Amino acid sequence: MTAPTNTGSAREVLARIIDTTQPATLVCCGAVAQEVAERWQSHKNDARILRLDTADPNAALPPAAVQDLALITDTLEHLPHGEGALLLGQLRNYGTHQIAVLVGDTPDWAFKDFIGLGFRRHAEIQGETGTLTLYTYNLDTYNHKRAWNNPDNWANPEMWGKAWW
């Protein structure tokens, strides 16, 4: 499955994500992400931004801090795979509502790695250093509702919501 190519720059794509999300709290890691986040903060003065160091982004993450949006650029290409997976997993597990990751071609990160973390591939963007792929995670749409998960499809529908094993 090939992702559609996006004609906008990385900054434009991230700016559209911020504009659509309207976050009050924003985590950013990477030069492009910080640039776009600072521009957002200049327009929305009450927005809180947590800036992560690309060399060790896991050190600055406060435990259980729920954020509206996280933007990650220029980071996963320079971290060991385990550290990058820890960063994305912590953001996701702490309840960050939406996460957008721009990653360049790197042998350490493949499509299956992002899918395994619950991300979706949205676009390929031509950046200054080559092609970047946009992966996103949205807490609201991650776990879709299943048609079978209702009382009509239970073995004992009269027990729906009454007993927990």
N, C-alpha and C positions, 0 to 999 in steps of 0.2 A: 504494500500500500504506500503510495507516494504522497507526501504532504504537498499541498498547494504552495506555489511560490508567491511570496508577498512582495509587492513592489515598493513598499514603504521601508524606510530605514529602521534600524533597531530602536532608535530614540522615538520615532513616530509610533511604532507599534507599542512600545511600553507606555507612551503618553496616552494612547487610545485606551489601553487597559486601565490606567489610573483614572482617566476621564469617565469610563464606564463604571468603574468600581466606586469612585468617590470615597476613598478610605480616610478614616480619622487617624488610624495607626498604620504605619508602613515600615517594613523591614527592607533594607536594601544592602546588597553586597555586590561590589564590583563598580568600576568607574562609570559605566553607562547608566547603571541602575541608580547610583548616587546622584548623578547629574540630573536625571529625570525626576527623582524624588525631591531634590532641592528646588527644582523649578515648580513642582506641585506645592511644596511648602510655602514658596513665595506668594502663590496665589491663594492658598488656604492657610492662613496664619495659625490656626489652632490644630493643624495636623501634626502629629508626633511621629518622628522618624527615628528608628533605631538603625544605626550604621554598623555593619559587621566588617571586620578586617578580612580581606581575601586570603591572607596567609593562614589565619586560624579563626574562621568564622564561628566555630562551635564554642569558643571561649566566651563570647559576648552574649550568647543566647540565655536570657533569664529563664529559669524553669517555669513551666506552665503559664507563659505569657501569651495570651491570645491576641493575635494581630489580625487586622482586616486584610492586608495584602503584603506579600513578600515578592521582591524582584531580585533575581539572581542573574548576574552577568559576569563574564570574565573571571569566573571562580573555579568551576568544576574542572576546567582544563588544566589547572595548576595544582589541584589537590589530589592526594591519593584517593582511589575509588572509595575506600571505606570511610574516609573523612567526609567526602561529598555525599555519600549515601546517608551518613549520620546527620549531616546538615539538613538535607531534604526530609528525612524521616522525623527529625525533631520538630521542624516547622510544621509538618503535617500533623504529627501526634499532639502537639501543643494546641491544635485547634485553629491554626491560621486559616482563614476563610478561603483565600485564593492565593495561589503561588504561580508566578510566571518565571520560567527559566529559559535563558538564551544560552545555548552551548554550541561551540564550534566543533568541527570534526576532530574527534579524539578517539584513540583506540580503547581508552578506558571506559567510555560511555557509549552504550548502544541503545537502540529503540527499546529493547526488552527490559533494560534497567529502569527506564522511566515508567514503562507500562507496569512493571512489578511494584512500583511505588505509588501507583494510582494516577499517574499523569496521562495526559492526552497530547499527541503531537498535533500542532495547529498550523504551522507555516514554516517555510524556509525563507530566510531573509539574507540578502546580500549585504554583508558588513564590510568594514574597511579591511579586515584581515581574512575575508573569505565568507563562505556560507555559514550562517547560524541557523539553528533549528529552535523554534519556540515550542516549549512544552508547558502545559498549564495543568493546574490542579484546582478544583473547585469543590469545597466541602459539601455544598448544597446539591451538587449533581453527581458526586462520586459514587454514592451507593444508591442506585436507582431502585424504585419501588418494584417489587416483583408481584406478578398477578397471583401467584400461588400462595403468597403469605397473607392469608385472610382466613376467617373462620369457616368459610364454605369449603375449603380444601383440607381442613383438619380431619383426622380420624374421628375425633369427638368434638364437633363444632360447638356443642352446648358447653364445653369446658373452656372455650376461648376466654382468656383473661381472668380465669378463676383459680387455676392451679399452676404453680410453678415447681418444676422438678429440680 
